[in-house]
Amino acid sequence: MAGNWKMYKTPAETHAFFEAFKPKVSDAAHCDIVICPPFPDLHAAVKETADSNVAIGAQNLHWGREGAVTGEVSGHMLQAVGCDYVIIAHSERRQYFGETEVDVVRKTQAALEYDLKPIICVGERLEERESGRTEEVLADMFDGGIAPLAAEQFAKIVIAYEPVWAIGTGKTATPQIAADAHRFIRSRAAATFGEKAAEAVRILYGGSVKPDNVKTLMAEEEIDGALVGGASLDPASFAAIVKF
Ligand code: PGA
């Protein structure tokens, strides 16, 4: 269960969040819990969650180790600050910053090089779904961004299916729609990496996951977890999602 804070919260707000959140989930052993704050909050988040069952991730990384690349943050730095995860190619990165499948491959390889678990996001836009192109889009994203990985790299990634039309809109994909997409992604994974690897890869659903819809989504066998934006900002609501 992963929370993506996007561009919300200061270090002081990060501290307040974890003070309230940690005791609420301290007995949750059924899943991995991850929070992905903005870069300036990572240090505070790692400190707050030391000796807890909550792991910390970043929302993006550059593929280099260091260099003259103004405004960027490397996997090497994220590892040094204590991150365990990193989100790659969230739809907002694709939409506003032009990230492509080429970026997915190089960022994923860089993340793995620094022992960060990549959470790779894929998902179709509304017009793509409405024109019946969902599977084509998912196939292109898989083939371009994930299929080029080596088998041992694929074994370490998490995939997040996030239909763009469901993100921040309050329009959740029905469990059926999400499960169909997950099944398609898994079949693609099976074709490239084999049945066993495809069965083992975790596929999270993201897009307006809330405490009141998480149970029906998680009831789908194909859905292994959730990537949560808005509802991860509040300790009580994200705790309720974790403990669905
Ligand atoms: P949302 O965001 O839960 O606010 O829809 C999900 C995401 O963008 O990861």
Residues whose N, C-alpha, C, O or C-beta is under 5 A from the ligand:
A	BS01	PGA	N4 A166 I167 G168 T169 G206 G207 S208 V209 L227 V228 G229 G230 A231
